[in-house]
Amino acid sequence: MDDIPTDIPEELASAMERHPEAAERLRSRPSDDAEAGLAALAELQRSGALEQLLDVAEVLSLLTAALDDEMVTSVARTGASLGELGDVAADEDTRDGVAALLEAVGEAERADTEEVGLLGLARTARDPEVQAGLAYLLAVARALGGREETGQ
């Protein structure tokens, strides 16, 4: 194939030599599209982008080959579980309760805390805010216990 232009990158020239029938079809039907395609391919090769595209294609091919039925089933189960969790989290009361709990955790993290003994705990239990918090925690415990009894 002596008539391969010298300005075409070596890899493209090599490909044309390995596939002479395709190269001949390109030569026999020269068109603006084919010339533009070859020029774009040559530019991609010169800039290194062609090699990167080939690497990406190879990685995608390996990933596709690595996916087996068990993996696909596992991903589907995870998606279904996330959907169920989303349904529960979409409940307004649940959303408000979780938001209140997270805000309380943030406040507790910012608070100055110190160790307390049994007497300190007894004194603190008289605080209306602590009583309200304990009542809420007891309500959560009661609801959890009820779910355990019904097997949910």
Protein Blocks (a to p, Z undefined) as FASTA:
>chain_A
ZZbcfkbcfklmmmmmmmmmlmmmmmmmgcfklmmmmmmmmmmmmnommmmmmmmmmmmm
mmmmmpcfklmmmmmmmmmmmmmmmmmmmpmklmmmmmmmmmmmmmmmmpccddddfklm
mmmmmpmklmmmmmmmmmmmmmmmmmmmnoZZ
